Amino acid sequence: MNFLNKNYAFLPFIVLLYGCDNTPDRILSPPQNAKWVDVVFTLPADTVLLPMEVLYRSDKCKTVRYNSSNEPHNIPGYNDFEKPFGQQGSSNIWRTHIAIDGGGKCQWQLNSIKVSFKIADLNPLVQGKKGFATNYIFDFDDYGFSDGYGTGKAKESRGDLHIKTDFFPMVTHLDENDISLEFFGGETGYEKWRRRYKLHDTQKIFIEPNVHLTKVVTLIPPDQTEDRDFSAIYPDGSTEKIPYIYPNYEKLLSMK
């Protein structure tokens, strides 16, 4: 992962402070009384669960950021890595857990985690298309990951969290050589369909997507340059103009 180039564009020109041996101390050592979070994912058929992306921050081990005048100032240090899920026997249940208090010399604290899944590459729907993952972000502190993951803004949540979302494959034709494939689970500009959460007192996160692989919605660009609206072709063959690139989710739900 190249977080500096992709996920942390909002933290330009950052340099991690080093220890005496000239290497960053990113070792985690959760204390015995540390709180942990279990993440349980029910994986639909013909989909792939990606490793969970984890971000810790530290107020003790600072990072230097330079402003437009090249003046340095300190911000909390960061510690990012991937953590794989483990399959529970031969089931479709995958699980991992992560300490909120990461401990170590830097006293790392869990900032955010990102859980992603996508259509399996061997599925015929993927052929000839750019596939994009569907993401969930869970914040335990102020924002760590950027907003560029299609999850929408964070909404508050307390206690254990159980997320069930219906997803439909969405094929978007931008031009003849640019066709994308992703899951659509509602426009995340609306709070009720957002997939980002600011968590409080959470010990378990259950994610249970319901994927309708045979219910494909296809988006077609406008024929004329002055027409900005895409057209959506729904699983039942009906067509309508749509704002931006968001089909009618309620209509899709009626077809599941």
Rosetta blueprint (number, residue, H / E / L):
1 M L
2 N L
3 F L
4 L L
5 N L
6 K L
7 N L
8 Y L
9 A L
10 F L
11 L L
12 P L
13 F L
14 I E
15 V E
16 L E
17 L L
18 Y L
19 G L
20 C L
21 D L
22 N L
23 T L
24 P L
25 D L
26 R L
27 I L
28 L L
29 S E
30 P L
31 P L
32 Q L
33 N L
34 A L
35 K L
36 W E
37 V E
38 D E
39 V E
40 V E
41 F E
42 T E
43 L L
44 P L
45 A L
46 D L
47 T E
48 V E
49 L E
50 L L
51 P L
52 M E
53 E E
54 V E
55 L E
56 Y E
57 R E
58 S E
59 D E
60 K E
61 C E
62 K E
63 T E
64 V E
65 R E
66 Y E
67 N L
68 S L
69 S L
70 N L
71 E L
72 P E
73 H E
74 N E
75 I E
76 P E
77 G E
78 Y E
79 N E
80 D E
81 F E
82 E E
83 K E
84 P L
85 F L
86 G E
87 Q E
88 Q L
89 G L
90 S L
91 S L
92 N L
93 I E
94 W E
95 R E
96 T E
97 H E
98 I E
99 A E
100 I L
101 D E
102 G E
103 G E
104 G L
105 K L
106 C L
107 Q L
108 W E
109 Q E
110 L E
111 N E
112 S E
113 I E
114 K E
115 V E
116 S E
117 F E
118 K E
119 I E
120 A L
121 D L
122 L L
123 N L
124 P H
125 L H
126 V H
127 Q L
128 G L
129 K L
130 K E
131 G E
132 F L
133 A L
134 T E
135 N E
136 Y E
137 I E
138 F E
139 D E
140 F L
141 D L
142 D L
143 Y L
144 G L
145 F L
146 S L
147 D L
148 G L
149 Y L
150 G L
151 T L
152 G L
153 K L
154 A L
155 K E
156 E E
157 S E
158 R E
159 G L
160 D L
161 L E
162 H E
163 I E
164 K E
165 T E
166 D E
167 F E
168 F E
169 P E
170 M E
171 V E
172 T E
173 H E
174 L E
175 D E
176 E L
177 N L
178 D E
179 I E
180 S E
181 L E
182 E E
183 F E
184 F E
185 G L
186 G L
187 E L
188 T L
189 G L
190 Y L
191 E H
192 K H
193 W H
194 R L
195 R L
196 R E
197 Y E
198 K E
199 L E
200 H E
201 D L
202 T L
203 Q L
204 K E
205 I E
206 F E
207 I E
208 E E
209 P E
210 N E
211 V E
212 H L
213 L L
214 T L
215 K L
216 V L
217 V E
218 T E
219 L E
220 I E
221 P L
222 P L
223 D L
224 Q L
225 T L
226 E L
227 D L
228 R L
229 D L
230 F E
231 S E
232 A E
233 I E
234 Y L
235 P L
236 D L
237 G L
238 S L
239 T E
240 E E
241 K E
242 I E
243 P L
244 Y L
245 I L
246 Y L
247 P L
248 N L
249 Y H
250 E H
251 K H
252 L H
253 L H
254 S L
255 M L
256 K L
